[in-house]
């Protein structure tokens, strides 16, 4: 299955604004074709600026793409190396995958 043939598409990005250059076009096109699309950010992006501003921009980008913004996982920005090797991170990701049940995951 490809991203554009998915019924439920989940994009997982490390920081707010990564979706803009890595997945926004795919998310928007999939949504236009009738897919349910969602975005999960691992960090709030506080290392790259004010987290509240970045969240507002992320929310606007998701609305423009027709994509649901899932709750940000809140992992510390700058601490991504080893993220998927921690039980806490694995449990958080598993909860999202079980709840969202994507056909395709972009990352």
Secondary structure as GFF3:
##gff-version 3
##sequence-region A 1 107
A	DSSP	three_ten_helix	3	5	.	.	.	ID=ss1
A	DSSP	beta_strand	8	13	.	.	.	ID=ss2
A	DSSP	alpha_helix	18	22	.	.	.	ID=ss3
A	DSSP	alpha_helix	24	32	.	.	.	ID=ss4
A	DSSP	beta_strand	36	41	.	.	.	ID=ss5
A	DSSP	three_ten_helix	46	48	.	.	.	ID=ss6
A	DSSP	alpha_helix	51	65	.	.	.	ID=ss7
A	DSSP	beta_strand	68	69	.	.	.	ID=ss8
A	DSSP	three_ten_helix	83	85	.	.	.	ID=ss9
A	DSSP	alpha_helix	87	100	.	.	.	ID=ss10
A	DSSP	beta_strand	104	106	.	.	.	ID=ss11
###
